[in-house]
Amino acid sequence: MSAEPTAHGGGLARAAALSDASQSPPHDPDDPPRKKQKRNKPTLSCDQCVSRKTKCDRSRPKCLACVKRQSECRYSEVANLIAASAENGARSASKARKHGKNESFSRPVPSHPPPQTEIPRPHYRSTSISSTSSSSYLLSMVPHAKHAPPSVFGINNEHPFSNYWTINGGLAEVIGVLPRKEDADMLTAKYFETVDGVYPMINRRAFYSQYCSFWALPDAERQKFDPTTIALHFVVYAMGTQFIQTQSPSQRAQISEFYVSAAHQSLRVSSYLSRTSIRTIQAMVLMCYFLMNDNHAPDAWAFGGILMRQAYAMGLHRDPDIIAPQATPAEKQQRRKVWQAVMFQDTFLTVLLKLPPSANFSDVSVDSLHDEPLYSPPDNSTPSGRYADDPPTPNSTQDRMSISSIAPNPMAGDVVYIRCMWRLANLVQRTFCEPRALNRPLATSTRAKVALLAQYRQLFDSFPPTLTGGDRATVERTAAANPRLARQNLFLRSNYWHCLGVLQADENEAGGVRCDVRGALEACRHALRAFFDLREFLPVDAGVWWVFQHRAFEEALMISGLLASVGPPGSAAAAATTQSPGLGTAGSGKGASKSRAADADADVDPDALYAPASADVRRMLEILERAGSGAPEMQKTRTEVLRKAYENIGW
C-alpha cells in the first residue's frame, strides 16, 4: 500500500493559467508592516527550472530547458496531477464536441483569463465582537486578525474551493482524478479512525457497501454513478488526507484541498442547491469541518448557512415519526443522526464565532435515537449505482469480500456519545448562543445564574464517567486501548468546560451578577486539560482540529484576563476571590455536589489557584510558539495576542 495518497487522471484542467494579479489595499501607516503573503497556488514548473529560476515550458516527459541543459527533469506530484488532469480534461471536451453534447454550453474559454482586481479598501484593526457587553473577561476578538471590511473574519479571503474544472467535463472529469484504490482504502480507513468517532453520522457498513460497489465498476459505469455518493467519497478522502503525516504540510494541504474541490464539483454536478439527499447533507457537514481545519472558518460559516437551509428543506429538523411515518426504522435513525450532526456543528461553531445560531427549530427527540445500529437492504427500484437513503446491505459479492470485517458495526457507545452531545448542544443553544447573539448577559440575576449552573451540573452528572473522566492516567489508558472512546471523551469535556468557563465569567451589573473568578479559572483549566491530553495522547488530532485549538486559545486568553484583573497573590482582590464561595464549578462527576460545598466554605491557597492557571497559559503559549514561522497568519496573530495577555498578568 502506498504511504502517500496520490491521484491519477484529470480534473485540474487549466489550473496553471489561473494566476490572479490582485491589487493590494493601501497600507495604513499606523499598522505594523505586513509580511508578504504566500502564493495560493501550486508550483507547476519542473524542479530544475524552479531552482534555477528559469522559464519552463512544462513539457513532458522533459521540458525544453532540461533537454538543452541535458539535466534530469522532475516535476512535483501536484504538478503531475495538474498535467494529467489537463490532458484528460481536453480529451473529455474533445469527446463532448465530437458527439455534440452540451452544445448550448460550449463557448471558447480563454487560456489566460484577465487578471481579477480588488477595489482598494482601507485596513483597520479588528475590534472585539465576541464578548457580551456585560463582561470584561471574555476577550475573544475572533479570530484575532487585522482585516478589511469585506473579509468577515479577516483570514483567507480566497475562494475555498479551487476551480480546476472545465465547462463540459461533468462527472467524468471528477472520476478521472480519483486516487488509486490502495490510496483510497488508506484514506477511508484513516477517516473512520480519526473523524468518525468524533462525528459519527455515517453508517460505516452502508458506506463500505457503496464504496466496494463503486470501485468494482468499470470506468464507463462509474461515470453513471450517483454524484452525491462520489462527493461523499471525495470529502472522506480530503478529511483522511488531513490526518496523514507522511507528507510535507504544504503538499498535504494541496492534495486535501484538491479532493475537497472534487467533492464540491460532484455536488455541483448533482445540482445540490435545488436537490438534496442524506448523502448531500453528510458531504456538506464534512466539508464545513474541512474548511475549519484548513483555516477557512468564515467560509465554513457561510457554507454552513446553505447546509442548514438544505437540512430544513429536507425536513431533517422534524420528528421522522411525524413527517415520515412510512419510513423504515433505518431511514428514521439515519435522519436523526444527520440532524444531530448538523445542529451540533451549527451550535458550537456559533459558540466560537459569537454569531446567531441557525438550528433553532426542531421537534426531533434525543430519546428517539435507537440504541442498536440499524441496517436494511437497498431499494432495488433505484437506478444502477444509485441507492436509496436507506442504508444498504451488502450483496453476495460484497459478502464474499468480507464487508463485516472491513466495516464492523459501530459500538453502542456511539449512540450514548451522540445523545450526550445532543443534549449538551440543546442546552448550550438555548442558554448560551441565543443570549450572546443579541449581546445580552447569560443570566439576569444571581439566582438565575445559580439555576443555570445547576442545569449544567445536572446534565454533566447524567453523562457516563467514561465520557467525563479527566484523570490523566485513565485518559492515557483509554487512548491506548480505545482511541475512539478517548476522542469522544476529550471532545465532550472540551465543549462542556469551555461553555461553563464563559458562564462563570459572565457579568450583569444591572442584575447584580458578578464574575466568579475562581469558578471561571477552574472551568477553563479543565477545558485546557482536555486539549493538553489530546495533544499528548493523540498529537496528530490536536494538530488538525481547528475547533479544539481555537477553544484552547480562548480559554488561555480568558485565564490571562482573569489573573490580570485580580492581581498578584496576597492582594486584597486576590484574597476576596479565594475566600469567596462564589458559585463554584459545575459538574465534576458523581458526588461532586458535596465536594463543591466543602470547597466553598474553605479558604483557598492563592498559589494553588493562580500559579497552576498561569502555568497553563504559559504552556499554551509555548504550544503556539512551537508552530514556528510556517504557521498560518491567523495562528501567528493568536500567538502575539496571547503573549501580550500573558505579559499583562504582571506578576
C-alpha positions, 0 to 999 in steps of 0.5 A: 500500500502506498504511504502517500495518497496520490491521484491519477487522471484529470480534473485540474484542467487549466489550473496553471493559467489561473494566476490572479494579479490582485491589487493590494489595499493601501497600507495604513501607516499606523499598522505594523508592516505586513509580511508578504503573503504566500502564493495560493497556488501550486508550483507547476514548473519542473524542479530544475527550472524552479531552482534555477529560476528559469522559464519552463515550458512544462513539457513532458516527459522533459521540458525544453530547458532540461533537454538543452541543459541535458539535466534530469527533469522532475516535476512535483506530484501536484504538478503531475496531477495538474498535467494529467488532469489537463490532458484528460480534461481536453480529451473529455471536451474533445469527446463532448464536441465530437458527439455534440453534447452540451452544445448550448454550453460550449463557448471558447474559454480563454487560456489566460483569463484577465487578471481579477482586481480588488477595489482598494479598501482601507485596513483597520484593526479588528475590534472585539465582537465576541464578548457580551457587553456585560463582561470584561473577561471574555476577550475573544476578538475572533479570530484575532486578525487585522482585516478589511471590511469585506473579509468577515473574519479577516483570514483567507479571503480566497475562494475555498474551493479551487476551480480546476474544472472545465465547462463540459467535463461533468462527472467524468472529469471528477472520476478521472482524478480519483486516487488509486484504490490502495490510496483510497482504502488508506484514506477511508480507513484513516477517516473512520479512525480519526473523524468518525468517532468524533462525528459519527453520522455515517453508517460505516457498513452502508458506506463500505457497501457503496464504496466496494460497489463503486470501485468494482465498476468499470470506468464507463459505469462509474461515470453513471454513478450517483454524484452525491455518493462520489462527493461523499467519497471525495470529502472522506478522502480530503478529511483522511488526507488531513490526518496523514503525516507522511507528507510535507504540510504544504503538499498535504494541504494541496492534495486535501484541498484538491479532493475537497474541490472534487467533492464540491464539483460532484455536488455541483454536478448533482445540482445540490442547491435545488436537490438534496439527499442524506448523502448531500447533507453528510458531504456538506457537514464534512466539508464545513469541518474541512474548511475549519481545519484548513483555516477557512472558518468564515467560509465554513460559516457561510457554507454552513448557512446553505447546509442548514437551509438544505437540512430544513428543506429536507425536513431533517429538523422534524420528528421522522415519526411525524413527517415520515411515518412510512419510513423504515426504522433505518431511514428514521435513525439515519435522519436523526443522526444527520440532524444531530450532526448538523445542529451540533456543528451549527451550535458550537461553531456559533459558540466560537464565532459569537454569531446567531445560531441557525438550528433553532427549530426542531421537534426531533427527540434525543430519546428517539435515537435507537440504541442498536445500529440499524441496517436494511437492504437497498431499494432495488427500484433505484437506478444502477449505482444509485441507492436509496437513503436507506442504508444498504446491505451488502450483496453476495459479492460484497459478502464474499469480500468480507464487508463485516470485517472491513466495516464492523458495526459501530459500538453502542457507545456511539449512540450514548456519545451522540445523545450526550452531545445532543443534549449538551448542544440543546442546552448550550443553544438555548442558554448560551448562543441565543443570549450572546447573539443579541449581546445580552448577559447569560443570566439576569440575576444571581439566582438565575445564574445559580439555576443555570449552573445547576442545569449544567451540573445536572446534565454533566452528572447524567453523562457516563464517567467514561465520557467525563473522566479527566484523570490523566492516567485513565485518559492515557489508558483509554487512548491506548486501548480505545482511541475512539472512546478517548476522542469522544471523551476529550471532545465532550469535556472540551465543549462542556468546560469551555461553555461553563468557563464563559458562564462563570465569567459572565457579568450583569451589573444591572442584575447584580451578577458578578464574575466568579473568578475562581469558578471561571479559572477552574472551568477553563483549566479543565477545558485546557486539560482536555486539549493538553491530553489530546495533544499528548495522547493523540498529537496528530488530532490536536494538530488538525482540529481547528475547533479544539485549538481555537477553544484552547486559545480562548480559554488561555486568553480568558485565564490571562484576563482573569489573573490580570484583573485580580492581581498578584497573590496576597492582594486584597482582590486576590484574597476576596476571590479565594475566600469567596464561595462564589458559585463554584464549578459545575459538574465534576462527576458523581458526588461532586455536589458535596465536594463543591460545598466543602470547597466553598466554605474553605479558604483557598491557597492563592498559589494553588489557584493562580500559579497552576492557571498561569502555568497553563497559559504559559504552556499554551503559549509555548504550544503556539510558539512551537508552530514556528514561522510556517504557521498560518497568519491567523495562528501567528496573530493568536500567538502575539495576542496571547503573549501580550495577555500573558505579559499583562498578568504582571506578576 
